[in-house]
Amino acid sequence: MGRVYKEFKEEGILDDCRMILTIHDELVFEIKKDKLDELVPKIRDIMTELGDHLNWIVPLEVDFE
């Protein structure tokens, strides 16, 4: 959660994508339609990067709806 905010703030794209709600293990974003194809993969990469480095037995997965 913090890494998504930090990276988006550094890139100046907080107006294009805002995290509006967290519910247990879910994050809810509001993303401008014209930025979906660009930002959804970026969010997925940020959220799964740590799991890749830790070599967990069960992979960390991210779903989008």
C-alpha positions as MATLAB code, in Angstrom:
seq = 'MGRVYKEFKEEGILDDCRMILTIHDELVFEIKKDKLDELVPKIRDIMTELGDHLNWIVPLEVDFE';
ca = [
       0.000    0.000    0.000;
       2.718    2.410    0.996;
       4.924    1.483   -1.950;
       2.114    2.120   -4.450;
       1.481    5.558   -2.948;
       5.183    6.437   -2.785;
       5.915    5.431   -6.388;
       2.817    7.159   -7.761;
       3.615   10.323   -5.816;
       7.201   10.321   -7.122;
       5.908    9.874  -10.690;
       3.263   12.584  -10.232;
       0.350   10.343  -11.154;
      -1.748   10.518   -7.985;
      -4.412   12.442   -9.909;
      -4.714    9.510  -12.340;
      -4.939    6.772   -9.712;
      -6.064    7.022   -6.111;
      -6.287    4.338   -3.485;
      -9.695    5.037   -1.999;
     -10.315    2.112    0.349;
      -8.635   -0.827    2.046;
     -10.606   -3.828    3.283;
      -8.594   -6.581    5.004;
      -6.401   -7.864    2.159;
      -8.051   -5.780   -0.584;
      -7.091   -2.412   -2.004;
      -9.661   -0.386   -3.941;
      -8.395    2.098   -6.511;
     -10.082    4.780   -8.549;
      -8.257    4.956  -11.896;
      -8.956    7.180  -14.884;
     -10.243    5.043  -17.776;
      -7.562    6.193  -20.189;
      -4.846    5.116  -17.703;
      -6.145    1.602  -16.887;
      -3.932   -0.285  -19.345;
      -0.856    1.556  -18.068;
      -1.485    1.566  -14.318;
      -3.022   -1.849  -13.580;
       0.167   -3.742  -14.566;
       2.228   -1.192  -12.633;
       0.158   -1.790   -9.479;
       0.437   -5.570   -9.957;
       4.233   -5.328  -10.294;
       4.594   -3.163   -7.191;
       2.343   -5.431   -5.108;
       4.021   -8.719   -6.100;
       7.649   -7.576   -6.260;
       8.397   -8.296   -2.597;
       7.040  -11.841   -2.826;
       9.317  -12.536   -5.802;
      12.394  -11.624   -3.756;
      11.394  -13.708   -0.725;
      11.037  -16.992   -2.659;
       7.842  -17.937   -0.831;
       6.494  -21.451   -1.382;
       3.027  -20.060   -2.108;
       3.192  -17.331   -4.760;
       1.784  -13.900   -4.021;
      -1.023  -13.249   -6.505;
      -2.981  -10.133   -7.364;
      -6.454  -10.045   -8.967;
      -8.134   -7.059  -10.575;
     -11.829   -6.448  -11.197;
];
